[in-house]
Amino acid sequence: MNRKKIVALAAGLLLAVQTAIVPGVQAAPTGNIEIILDGQSLQSDASPYIVQGANVTMVPLRVISEGLGAQVNWSESSGTVTITAQNKNISMENGAQSATVNGKSVRLDASARMTSGRVMVPLRFVGEELGLKVDWQASERVITLSSGKEGVSTGGNTSAGSSGSISDTPASGNQDSVSTDQGAIDDEQAVVTSPSTSTSEDGSSSSQANVVQVKASTSMRGAWISTINGDWPSSAARSSSEKQKQEFTKMLDDLQGMGINAVFVQVRASGDALYPSSLVPWSKYLTNTQGKNPGYDPLKFMISESHKRGMEFHAWFNPFRANSTGTTSGLAANHVANQHPDWIVKNGSQLYINPGIPAARQHVITAIMEVVNGYDIDGVHLDDYFYPYSGTFDDDATFKAYNTNKISSKGDWRRDNVNSFVRDLGKSIHASKSKVQFGISPFGVWRNKSQDLTGSDTKAGVTAYDTTFADVRTWINKEWIDYVAPQIYWSIGFPAAGYDKLVAWWSNEVKNSDVKLYIGHSPYKIGTPEKGWQTAQELIKQLELNEDYKQVKGDIYFSAQHLRKNPYGLIQLLQNYYQM
């Protein structure tokens, strides 16, 4: 490797480390850090960024590969990047958990990811495969970079992420352990990129903003955006596509500014759509009239604006709610309640699509798959609208007509209906687009211990299993879903359903599966009389408690408007927590 390339590599690494922002973990103590490259000290007016307790550093693959003289080719159609350097040919697919090196599969602890035209991978992987060694001498605060040779050993203390990797705290002997006092988390889970200049296919250059995939409890930092509850669009914007666009982009900027990296947008609130559909009518929340074309494709716009900012976009569907009122007044002619009145059950002031009718379940699946197949979404997200929480649900006739498995208990039959729906939807999503995540956000209590000895130590008046007939444990055990996001909307120590007890219970529930656990939080409760919510610090305490559980891979907040209202200084607290 010539000297010019080595200097370019070092400069790139300095930029990547110095500008990295890793929410949820603390930066190393400030002070001078000396950088030595192949025995030569490098001077820089910018200090490197050290991730406290992480025992790993991650940098953009582009910086490293180009610094090492590698050739990089990106295939837009397959989502695959190919790196060729010396005698190595490396192929990594966007989001895959393994790479191919000279035809051999190699597992990745943190998957490669293409964001805004750049690929990010673990430094250890790049160091081993392309010859870079990194050594952090904590006592002297020195980072030694060595160009190395082909076939770098994985042992010793020179690879990033090993016991001698870049860290400002001593490494634990157990790389899987979680330190509650230092916030240490699993090795090589964070992917950090820095601002850089990328070249597009037409040869022009563009400045790229920070993109971060972080670890453990803060890897997912999502916000629910509800159309039915007023997050977006506002009532004032329902007759103006331009106002809707302005509101949405402003909301994205506000959310990203407080650390949010994913949005879960309600694209189907009541058997309707925020996109042009051949199956269901336009949502009334766009124009005040269901079925009326707003003059643009809101879903396409929202996905594009989210991805421009490096934010994930998850399409949120209410599966079985047909209307938020108990009548068909105001519903478009092609609404399911008008097309198939025999599928509809009135429950109090709402209309439901009957989950017990196979054709009705398939209708919902087909409507969701219209979005999966037609849009570049990152995930399909369902909430807890399966069977209603209260009131009478008249499905006696359906129970008799569609009980092919001869299930004696109506409760078990209802759970079987929901299970069939979840299983079939998951199969359809993954068969079409394997990288699209499929997750569900059920009620925060599966079952109380008084009902089931394996349930949580809670005294909830309703439960996911017995009230909405959501058999979440089966979904996890069968791995029909990619993640579960229970709505744990109570404070730590809350007598009937303590946040602390429920996080522990859900963490144990997913620990032997590949299903990720995200926690649903309730900033809307801040400032209410309910126990524990008199300050915004309750939410921060919950995030800190999550760090005790390596199974917790992220957090989702309900909802965007309540985050933006900044109750009791919540925005600043989140910015501090996420190191913004």
TORNU-559869 format. One record per residue (C-alpha): residue number from 1; residue in three letters; chain; z, x, y. Coordinates in steps of 0.2 Angstrom, whole numbers. Layout:
<dopas>
   resi   resn   chain      pz      px      py
    NUM    Ala       A       Z       X       Y
...
</dopas>
This chain:
<dopas>
   resi   resn   chain      pz      px      py
      1    Met       A       0       0       0
      2    Asn       A      -5       8      17
      3    Arg       A       7      10      31
      4    Lys       A      -1      -4      42
      5    Lys       A       1     -17      28
      6    Ile       A      19     -12      26
      7    Val       A      23     -14      44
      8    Ala       A      14     -31      45
      9    Leu       A      24     -36      30
     10    Ala       A      41     -31      37
     11    Ala       A      37     -39      54
     12    Gly       A      32     -55      44
     13    Leu       A      49     -54      35
     14    Leu       A      59     -51      51
     15    Leu       A      51     -67      59
     16    Ala       A      53     -77      43
     17    Val       A      71     -73      41
     18    Gln       A      76     -73      60
     19    Thr       A      68     -90      63
     20    Ala       A      74     -99      47
     21    Ile       A      85    -114      50
     22    Val       A      94    -120      34
     23    Pro       A     103    -136      37
     24    Gly       A     119    -138      28
     25    Val       A     124    -120      27
     26    Gln       A     131    -108      39
     27    Ala       A     122     -93      47
     28    Ala       A     130     -76      44
     29    Pro       A     141     -69      57
     30    Thr       A     132     -62      72
     31    Gly       A     130     -44      74
     32    Asn       A     117     -30      72
     33    Ile       A     108     -29      56
     34    Glu       A      98     -13      52
     35    Ile       A      81     -15      43
     36    Ile       A      75      -1      33
     37    Leu       A      57       0      25
     38    Asp       A      54      13      13
     39    Gly       A      67      25      21
     40    Gln       A      61      21      39
     41    Ser       A      72      11      51
     42    Leu       A      63      -3      59
     43    Gln       A      67      -8      77
     44    Ser       A      67     -26      82
     45    Asp       A      73     -36      97
     46    Ala       A      77     -52      85
     47    Ser       A      91     -52      73
     48    Pro       A      87     -58      55
     49    Tyr       A      94     -75      49
     50    Ile       A     106     -73      34
     51    Val       A     111     -89      24
     52    Gln       A     130     -89      21
     53    Gly       A     134     -89       2
     54    Ala       A     117     -94      -3
     55    Asn       A     113     -77     -12
     56    Val       A      95     -80      -9
     57    Thr       A      81     -79       4
     58    Met       A      65     -88       4
     59    Val       A      50     -83      14
     60    Pro       A      32     -90      16
     61    Leu       A      20     -85       2
     62    Arg       A       7     -82      15
     63    Val       A      17     -69      24
     64    Ile       A      21     -59       9
     65    Ser       A       4     -61       0
     66    Glu       A      -6     -55      15
     67    Gly       A       7     -41      19
     68    Leu       A       4     -35       1
     69    Gly       A     -15     -36       3
     70    Ala       A     -17     -51      -9
     71    Gln       A     -31     -64      -8
     72    Val       A     -25     -82      -6
     73    Asn       A     -36     -97     -11
     74    Trp       A     -31    -115      -8
     75    Ser       A     -39    -130     -17
     76    Glu       A     -36    -146      -7
     77    Ser       A     -42    -157     -21
     78    Ser       A     -31    -150     -35
     79    Gly       A     -16    -144     -24
     80    Thr       A     -17    -127     -31
     81    Val       A     -15    -110     -23
     82    Thr       A     -21     -95     -32
     83    Ile       A     -15     -77     -27
     84    Thr       A     -24     -62     -33
     85    Ala       A     -16     -44     -30
     86    Gln       A     -19     -28     -40
     87    Asn       A     -18     -34     -58
     88    Lys       A      -9     -50     -55
     89    Asn       A     -17     -68     -54
     90    Ile       A      -4     -81     -49
     91    Ser       A      -8     -99     -49
     92    Met       A       5    -112     -42
     93    Glu       A       2    -130     -40
     94    Asn       A      10    -140     -26
     95    Gly       A      27    -146     -31
     96    Ala       A      26    -140     -49
     97    Gln       A      41    -132     -57
     98    Ser       A      32    -118     -65
     99    Ala       A      18    -105     -60
    100    Thr       A       5     -97     -70
    101    Val       A       5     -78     -70
    102    Asn       A     -10     -70     -79
    103    Gly       A     -11     -85     -90
    104    Lys       A       8     -86     -94
    105    Ser       A      19    -100     -88
    106    Val       A      34     -94     -77
    107    Arg       A      47    -106     -72
    108    Leu       A      51    -108     -54
    109    Asp       A      69    -112     -48
    110    Ala       A      62    -119     -32
    111    Ser       A      45    -127     -33
    112    Ala       A      30    -121     -22
    113    Arg       A      26    -132      -8
    114    Met       A      11    -134       3
    115    Thr       A      16    -140      21
    116    Ser       A       4    -139      36
    117    Gly       A      -7    -127      27
    118    Arg       A       6    -115      21
    119    Val       A      14    -112       4
    120    Met       A      32    -107       2
    121    Val       A      40     -99     -13
    122    Pro       A      56     -90     -18
    123    Leu       A      57     -72     -13
    124    Arg       A      63     -67     -30
    125    Phe       A      48     -73     -38
    126    Val       A      36     -65     -25
    127    Gly       A      46     -49     -26
    128    Glu       A      45     -48     -45
    129    Glu       A      26     -53     -46
    130    Leu       A      19     -44     -31
    131    Gly       A      31     -29     -31
    132    Leu       A      43     -32     -17
    133    Lys       A      61     -26     -18
    134    Val       A      75     -32      -6
    135    Asp       A      93     -25      -6
    136    Trp       A     107     -32       5
    137    Gln       A     121     -19       8
    138    Ala       A     135     -31      15
    139    Ser       A     147     -18      20
    140    Glu       A     135      -9      31
    141    Arg       A     125     -24      36
    142    Val       A     108     -16      31
    143    Ile       A      93     -24      23
    144    Thr       A      82     -12      13
    145    Leu       A      64     -17      10
    146    Ser       A      55      -7      -3
    147    Ser       A      36      -9      -7
    148    Gly       A      40      -5     -25
    149    Lys       A      28      -5     -39
    150    Glu       A      20     -17     -51
    151    Gly       A      32     -24     -64
    152    Val       A      48     -24     -54
    153    Ser       A      63     -27     -65
    154    Thr       A      73     -43     -63
    155    Gly       A      89     -34     -67
    156    Gly       A     101     -24     -56
    157    Asn       A     105     -29     -39
    158    Thr       A      89     -27     -30
    159    Ser       A      80     -44     -32
    160    Ala       A      83     -58     -20
    161    Gly       A      94     -71     -28
    162    Ser       A     103     -59     -40
    163    Ser       A     121     -53     -38
    164    Gly       A     115     -40     -25
    165    Ser       A     103     -52     -16
    166    Ile       A     104     -56       3
    167    Ser       A     120     -64       6
    168    Asp       A     135     -62      18
    169    Thr       A     148     -67       5
    170    Pro       A     152     -60     -12
    171    Ala       A     141     -67     -26
    172    Ser       A     150     -77     -39
    173    Gly       A     149     -72     -57
    174    Asn       A     143     -89     -61
    175    Gln       A     127     -93     -52
    176    Asp       A     128    -111     -55
    177    Ser       A     145    -113     -48
    178    Val       A     149    -122     -31
    179    Ser       A     161    -115     -20
    180    Thr       A     170    -128      -9
    181    Asp       A     177    -116       4
    182    Gln       A     161    -107       7
    183    Gly       A     148    -120       3
    184    Ala       A     140    -109     -10
    185    Ile       A     126    -118     -19
    186    Asp       A     114    -115     -33
    187    Asp       A     104     -99     -33
    188    Glu       A      86    -100     -26
    189    Gln       A      86    -119     -21
    190    Ala       A      81    -116      -2
    191    Val       A      64    -114       4
    192    Val       A      62    -108      22
    193    Thr       A      47    -106      32
    194    Ser       A      45     -98      50
    195    Pro       A      33    -102      64
    196    Ser       A      17     -94      60
    197    Thr       A      -1     -95      65
    198    Ser       A     -13    -102      52
    199    Thr       A     -32    -102      51
    200    Ser       A     -40    -118      48
    201    Glu       A     -57    -120      38
    202    Asp       A     -66    -120      55
    203    Gly       A     -59    -103      59
    204    Ser       A     -47    -110      73
    205    Ser       A     -29    -105      74
    206    Ser       A     -14    -117      76
    207    Ser       A       4    -114      78
    208    Gln       A      15    -121      64
    209    Ala       A      33    -128      67
    210    Asn       A      48    -124      56
    211    Val       A      47    -133      39
    212    Val       A      62    -132      28
    213    Gln       A      66    -137      10
    214    Val       A      85    -135       8
    215    Lys       A      97    -135      -6
    216    Ala       A     110    -145     -15
    217    Ser       A     118    -159      -4
    218    Thr       A     106    -157      10
    219    Ser       A      89    -154       2
    220    Met       A      84    -172       5
    221    Arg       A      89    -179      23
    222    Gly       A      82    -196      24
    223    Ala       A      82    -211      35
    224    Trp       A      78    -229      30
    225    Ile       A      67    -237      43
    226    Ser       A      68    -256      41
    227    Thr       A      55    -268      48
    228    Ile       A      65    -284      44
    229    Asn       A      81    -277      53
    230    Gly       A      73    -270      69
    231    Asp       A      71    -252      66
    232    Trp       A      53    -253      69
    233    Pro       A      43    -260      77
    234    Ser       A      53    -268      91
    235    Ser       A      50    -286      96
    236    Ala       A      42    -280     112
    237    Ala       A      29    -270     102
    238    Arg       A      24    -283      90
    239    Ser       A       8    -287     100
    240    Ser       A       3    -270     104
    241    Ser       A      -3    -257      92
    242    Glu       A      -1    -243     105
    243    Lys       A      17    -247     108
    244    Gln       A      20    -247      90
    245    Lys       A      12    -230      88
    246    Gln       A      22    -223     103
    247    Glu       A      38    -231      96
    248    Phe       A      36    -223      79
    249    Thr       A      31    -206      85
    250    Lys       A      46    -206      97
    251    Met       A      57    -211      82
    252    Leu       A      51    -197      71
    253    Asp       A      54    -184      84
    254    Asp       A      72    -191      87
    255    Leu       A      76    -191      69
    256    Gln       A      69    -174      66
    257    Gly       A      79    -167      81
    258    Met       A      95    -172      72
    259    Gly       A      90    -164      55
    260    Ile       A      81    -178      46
    261    Asn       A      66    -172      35
    262    Ala       A      61    -188      26
    263    Val       A      58    -206      31
    264    Phe       A      59    -221      19
    265    Val       A      49    -235      28
    266    Gln       A      49    -253      23
    267    Val       A      31    -257      20
    268    Arg       A      34    -273      10
    269    Ala       A      49    -283      17
    270    Ser       A      45    -300      10
    271    Gly       A      29    -301      -1
    272    Asp       A      19    -294      14
    273    Ala       A      12    -277      19
    274    Leu       A      11    -265      33
    275    Tyr       A      -6    -260      28
    276    Pro       A     -23    -269      24
    277    Ser       A     -21    -276       7
    278    Ser       A     -32    -286      -5
    279    Leu       A     -17    -294     -13
    280    Val       A      -4    -298       0
    281    Pro       A      -4    -303      18
    282    Trp       A      -1    -293      34
    283    Ser       A      17    -293      39
    284    Lys       A      23    -304      53
    285    Tyr       A      33    -290      60
    286    Leu       A      17    -282      67
    287    Thr       A      10    -297      77
    288    Asn       A      23    -311      75
    289    Thr       A      10    -320      64
    290    Gln       A      10    -316      45
    291    Gly       A      -8    -312      40
    292    Lys       A     -14    -307      57
    293    Asn       A     -23    -290      57
    294    Pro       A     -14    -278      70
    295    Gly       A     -30    -269      73
    296    Tyr       A     -26    -253      64
    297    Asp       A     -18    -246      48
    298    Pro       A       0    -244      52
    299    Leu       A       4    -236      35
    300    Lys       A     -10    -223      37
    301    Phe       A      -4    -219      54
    302    Met       A      14    -217      49
    303    Ile       A      10    -206      35
    304    Ser       A      -1    -195      45
    305    Glu       A      12    -193      59
    306    Ser       A      26    -189      47
    307    His       A      16    -176      38
    308    Lys       A      11    -168      54
    309    Arg       A      30    -165      57
    310    Gly       A      32    -158      39
    311    Met       A      42    -174      35
    312    Glu       A      41    -183      19
    313    Phe       A      35    -201      19
    314    His       A      42    -213       6
    315    Ala       A      35    -231       5
    316    Trp       A      50    -243       3
    317    Phe       A      47    -259      -6
    318    Asn       A      58    -275      -8
    319    Pro       A      51    -279     -25
    320    Phe       A      57    -298     -27
    321    Arg       A      61    -305     -10
    322    Ala       A      47    -317      -6
    323    Asn       A      54    -323      11
    324    Ser       A      69    -321      21
    325    Thr       A      70    -339      24
    326    Gly       A      71    -353      12
    327    Thr       A      54    -361      16
    328    Thr       A      36    -357      15
    329    Ser       A      34    -362      34
    330    Gly       A      24    -348      43
    331    Leu       A      18    -340      27
    332    Ala       A       0    -335      25
    333    Ala       A     -11    -344      13
    334    Asn       A     -13    -329       2
    335    His       A       6    -326       1
    336    Val       A      13    -326     -16
    337    Ala       A      24    -341     -12
    338    Asn       A       9    -351      -8
    339    Gln       A      -2    -344     -22
    340    His       A      10    -345     -36
    341    Pro       A      24    -358     -31
    342    Asp       A      29    -358     -50
    343    Trp       A      35    -340     -48
    344    Ile       A      47    -344     -34
    345    Val       A      65    -347     -35
    346    Lys       A      75    -353     -19
    347    Asn       A      92    -344     -18
    348    Gly       A     102    -350      -3
    349    Ser       A      92    -346      13
    350    Gln       A      79    -335       4
    351    Leu       A      65    -336      -8
    352    Tyr       A      64    -324     -23
    353    Ile       A      50    -320     -35
    354    Asn       A      56    -323     -52
    355    Pro       A      59    -307     -62
    356    Gly       A      59    -316     -78
    357    Ile       A      40    -321     -77
    358    Pro       A      30    -306     -84
    359    Ala       A      15    -311     -73
    360    Ala       A      26    -311     -58
    361    Arg       A      33    -294     -62
    362    Gln       A      15    -287     -64
    363    His       A      10    -294     -48
    364    Val       A      23    -284     -39
    365    Ile       A      18    -268     -49
    366    Thr       A       0    -271     -44
    367    Ala       A       4    -273     -26
    368    Ile       A      14    -257     -26
    369    Met       A       1    -247     -35
    370    Glu       A     -12    -252     -22
    371    Val       A      -2    -241     -10
    372    Val       A       1    -227     -23
    373    Asn       A     -18    -226     -26
    374    Gly       A     -24    -229      -8
    375    Tyr       A     -12    -218       2
    376    Asp       A      -5    -200       2
    377    Ile       A      14    -205       0
    378    Asp       A      27    -194      -6
    379    Gly       A      37    -207     -15
    380    Val       A      39    -225     -20
    381    His       A      56    -232     -15
    382    Leu       A      64    -248     -21
    383    Asp       A      80    -256     -14
    384    Asp       A      93    -267     -23
    385    Tyr       A      83    -284     -22
    386    Phe       A      81    -288     -40
    387    Tyr       A      92    -303     -43
    388    Pro       A     102    -310     -28
    389    Tyr       A     120    -305     -25
    390    Ser       A     126    -323     -23
    391    Gly       A     122    -341     -25
    392    Thr       A     113    -350     -39
    393    Phe       A      97    -343     -46
    394    Asp       A      89    -357     -56
    395    Asp       A      80    -348     -70
    396    Asp       A      85    -358     -85
    397    Ala       A      68    -364     -89
    398    Thr       A      61    -346     -88
    399    Phe       A      75    -340     -99
    400    Lys       A      69    -352    -113
    401    Ala       A      50    -349    -110
    402    Tyr       A      50    -330    -108
    403    Asn       A      63    -324    -120
    404    Thr       A      52    -316    -133
    405    Asn       A      65    -304    -138
    406    Lys       A      77    -318    -142
    407    Ile       A      91    -311    -131
    408    Ser       A     106    -323    -133
    409    Ser       A     114    -319    -116
    410    Lys       A     105    -323    -100
    411    Gly       A     114    -308     -91
    412    Asp       A     106    -296    -104
    413    Trp       A      90    -305    -103
    414    Arg       A      89    -303     -84
    415    Arg       A      94    -285     -86
    416    Asp       A      80    -283     -99
    417    Asn       A      67    -291     -86
    418    Val       A      72    -278     -73
    419    Asn       A      72    -264     -85
    420    Ser       A      54    -269     -91
    421    Phe       A      49    -269     -72
    422    Val       A      57    -252     -68
    423    Arg       A      50    -244     -84
    424    Asp       A      32    -251     -82
    425    Leu       A      31    -247     -63
    426    Gly       A      37    -229     -66
    427    Lys       A      24    -227     -80
    428    Ser       A      10    -233     -68
    429    Ile       A      15    -222     -54
    430    His       A      16    -206     -64
    431    Ala       A       0    -210     -73
    432    Ser       A      -9    -212     -57
    433    Lys       A       0    -198     -47
    434    Ser       A      12    -187     -56
    435    Lys       A      19    -179     -40
    436    Val       A      24    -196     -32
    437    Gln       A      43    -198     -33
    438    Phe       A      49    -214     -39
    439    Gly       A      67    -219     -35
    440    Ile       A      79    -234     -33
    441    Ser       A      94    -237     -21
    442    Pro       A     105    -249     -31
    443    Phe       A     122    -256     -25
    444    Gly       A     135    -242     -24
    445    Val       A     146    -248     -39
    446    Trp       A     138    -249     -56
    447    Arg       A     153    -257     -65
    448    Asn       A     171    -257     -62
    449    Lys       A     182    -248     -75
    450    Ser       A     191    -265     -77
    451    Gln       A     174    -272     -84
    452    Asp       A     169    -256     -93
    453    Leu       A     180    -241     -97
    454    Thr       A     165    -230     -92
    455    Gly       A     163    -238     -75
    456    Ser       A     171    -231     -59
    457    Asp       A     189    -232     -54
    458    Thr       A     185    -246     -41
    459    Lys       A     188    -264     -38
    460    Ala       A     172    -270     -31
    461    Gly       A     169    -289     -30
    462    Val       A     151    -287     -35
    463    Thr       A     142    -273     -45
    464    Ala       A     124    -267     -49
    465    Tyr       A     125    -271     -67
    466    Asp       A     134    -288     -67
    467    Thr       A     128    -296     -51
    468    Thr       A     110    -289     -47
    469    Phe       A     107    -286     -66
    470    Ala       A     102    -268     -62
    471    Asp       A     105    -257     -77
    472    Val       A     105    -241     -68
    473    Arg       A     113    -231     -82
    474    Thr       A      98    -235     -93
    475    Trp       A      85    -230     -80
    476    Ile       A      94    -213     -78
    477    Asn       A      96    -210     -97
    478    Lys       A      78    -215    -100
    479    Glu       A      72    -205     -85
    480    Trp       A      61    -219     -79
    481    Ile       A      65    -214     -61
    482    Asp       A      65    -197     -53
    483    Tyr       A      80    -200     -42
    484    Val       A      94    -213     -39
    485    Ala       A     101    -216     -22
    486    Pro       A     117    -227     -23
    487    Gln       A     122    -236      -7
    488    Ile       A     140    -229      -6
    489    Tyr       A     144    -237      11
    490    Trp       A     163    -235      10
    491    Ser       A     174    -222      18
    492    Ile       A     183    -208       8
    493    Gly       A     199    -216       1
    494    Phe       A     194    -234       4
    495    Pro       A     205    -243      -8
    496    Ala       A     193    -255     -17
    497    Ala       A     178    -242     -18
    498    Gly       A     182    -225     -12
    499    Tyr       A     167    -214      -7
    500    Asp       A     175    -199     -15
    501    Lys       A     178    -208     -32
    502    Leu       A     160    -215     -32
    503    Val       A     151    -198     -28
    504    Ala       A     161    -191     -42
    505    Trp       A     156    -205     -54
    506    Trp       A     137    -205     -50
    507    Ser       A     137    -186     -51
    508    Asn       A     144    -187     -68
    509    Glu       A     131    -200     -72
    510    Val       A     116    -190     -69
    511    Lys       A     122    -172     -74
    512    Asn       A     114    -172     -91
    513    Ser       A      97    -179     -85
    514    Asp       A      83    -173     -74
    515    Val       A      86    -188     -62
    516    Lys       A      91    -182     -44
    517    Leu       A     105    -190     -35
    518    Tyr       A     104    -194     -17
    519    Ile       A     118    -203      -8
    520    Gly       A     115    -218       3
    521    His       A     126    -217      19
    522    Ser       A     131    -230      31
    523    Pro       A     131    -224      49
    524    Tyr       A     130    -242      54
    525    Lys       A     148    -244      50
    526    Ile       A     154    -231      63
    527    Gly       A     165    -239      76
    528    Thr       A     168    -254      66
    529    Pro       A     186    -260      61
    530    Glu       A     183    -255      42
    531    Lys       A     195    -242      36
    532    Gly       A     189    -224      39
    533    Trp       A     175    -228      51
    534    Gln       A     184    -226      68
    535    Thr       A     175    -209      71
    536    Ala       A     158    -202      67
    537    Gln       A     168    -188      58
    538    Glu       A     169    -198      43
    539    Leu       A     151    -196      39
    540    Ile       A     152    -177      41
    541    Lys       A     167    -177      29
    542    Gln       A     156    -186      17
    543    Leu       A     143    -173      18
    544    Glu       A     155    -159      16
    545    Leu       A     163    -168       1
    546    Asn       A     145    -169      -7
    547    Glu       A     145    -150      -7
    548    Asp       A     158    -150     -21
    549    Tyr       A     145    -158     -32
    550    Lys       A     129    -148     -37
    551    Gln       A     121    -164     -44
    552    Val       A     120    -171     -26
    553    Lys       A     103    -166     -20
    554    Gly       A     102    -175      -3
    555    Asp       A     107    -190       8
    556    Ile       A      99    -205      15
    557    Tyr       A     105    -214      30
    558    Phe       A     105    -233      34
    559    Ser       A      97    -234      46
    560    Ala       A      86    -225      59
    561    Gln       A      92    -236      73
    562    His       A     110    -233      70
    563    Leu       A     107    -214      69
    564    Arg       A      98    -215      86
    565    Lys       A     112    -225      94
    566    Asn       A     122    -210      92
    567    Pro       A     139    -218      89
    568    Tyr       A     154    -208      94
    569    Gly       A     143    -192      96
    570    Leu       A     135    -193      78
    571    Ile       A     119    -184      83
    572    Gln       A     128    -168      89
    573    Leu       A     139    -168      74
    574    Leu       A     123    -169      62
    575    Gln       A     114    -156      72
    576    Asn       A     130    -145      70
    577    Tyr       A     131    -148      52
    578    Tyr       A     113    -145      49
    579    Gln       A     113    -130      60
    580    Met       A      99    -137      71
</dopas>
